[in-house]
Amino acid sequence: MYELGEAELVQWEGPARSRWIESAWVDADQTMYAWYHSEPGGTCPNSNLTAPVIGAGVSTDGGRTFIDLGIILEAGDKPNCGA
């Protein structure tokens, strides 16, 4: 896992959301942990403004499928929809 290859679509178990894996770690037992970036829609009415979140996932099949462990980091304040 020291070389990057072509991007591949992976399957996620969990809530439907767009995800971009930002970082991954393979443990000694070959369990893969990943941290992803997501930009939920509908944050502000009539706007494309969003409030990105960071979530985590785990894979036991080399990264072909992931189980979504949920959001682990999000802004504490509501976005300024007038921005």
C-alpha positions as CSV (number, residue, x, y, z in Angstrom):
1,M,0.0,0.0,0.0
2,Y,2.8,2.4,-0.7
3,E,1.9,3.2,-4.3
4,L,-1.2,5.0,-5.5
5,G,-3.1,3.4,-8.3
6,E,-6.2,4.5,-10.3
7,A,-9.1,5.7,-8.3
8,E,-11.8,3.1,-7.8
9,L,-15.4,3.3,-6.7
10,V,-16.0,1.6,-3.3
11,Q,-19.2,0.5,-1.6
12,W,-20.3,2.0,1.7
13,E,-22.7,0.6,4.2
14,G,-24.5,3.4,6.0
15,P,-26.3,6.7,5.3
16,A,-26.4,7.8,1.7
17,R,-23.9,10.7,1.3
18,S,-21.1,11.7,-1.0
19,R,-17.7,10.8,0.5
20,W,-14.1,11.6,-0.5
21,I,-11.5,9.6,1.4
22,E,-8.9,12.0,2.8
23,S,-6.7,9.5,4.7
24,A,-6.5,5.8,5.4
25,W,-4.6,3.5,7.8
26,V,-4.1,-0.2,7.5
27,D,-3.7,-1.9,10.9
28,A,-1.4,-4.9,11.6
29,D,-4.4,-7.3,11.2
30,Q,-5.2,-5.7,7.7
31,T,-8.2,-3.8,8.9
32,M,-8.4,-0.5,7.0
33,Y,-9.6,2.7,8.7
34,A,-10.5,5.7,6.5
35,W,-11.5,9.3,7.2
36,Y,-13.6,11.0,4.7
37,H,-14.8,14.5,3.8
38,S,-18.5,15.0,3.0
39,E,-20.4,18.2,1.9
40,P,-24.1,17.7,2.8
41,G,-26.6,19.5,0.6
42,G,-29.6,21.5,1.8
43,T,-27.6,23.4,4.4
44,C,-29.0,26.7,3.4
45,P,-32.3,27.2,1.3
46,N,-31.8,28.4,-2.2
47,S,-28.0,28.2,-1.9
48,N,-25.1,25.9,-2.7
49,L,-23.5,26.8,0.6
50,T,-22.6,23.8,2.7
51,A,-20.9,23.0,5.9
52,P,-18.3,20.2,5.3
53,V,-18.0,17.3,7.8
54,I,-15.4,14.6,8.5
55,G,-16.5,11.0,9.0
56,A,-14.8,7.6,9.6
57,G,-15.2,4.2,8.1
58,V,-13.7,0.7,8.5
59,S,-13.0,-2.0,5.9
60,T,-12.1,-5.7,6.4
61,D,-11.7,-6.5,2.7
62,G,-8.8,-4.3,1.6
63,G,-10.9,-1.2,1.0
64,R,-13.5,-2.7,-1.5
65,T,-16.3,-2.0,1.0
66,F,-16.5,0.2,4.1
67,I,-18.9,0.5,7.0
68,D,-19.6,4.1,7.8
69,L,-18.8,4.8,11.5
70,G,-20.5,8.2,11.3
71,I,-19.5,11.8,11.5
72,I,-16.6,12.5,13.9
73,L,-16.0,16.2,13.3
74,E,-18.3,19.1,12.3
75,A,-18.6,22.8,13.0
76,G,-20.1,23.7,16.3
77,D,-21.8,26.8,14.9
78,K,-24.6,26.9,12.2
79,P,-23.4,28.3,8.9
80,N,-24.1,31.9,8.0
81,C,-26.6,31.4,5.1
82,G,-26.3,35.1,4.3
83,A,-22.6,34.7,3.4
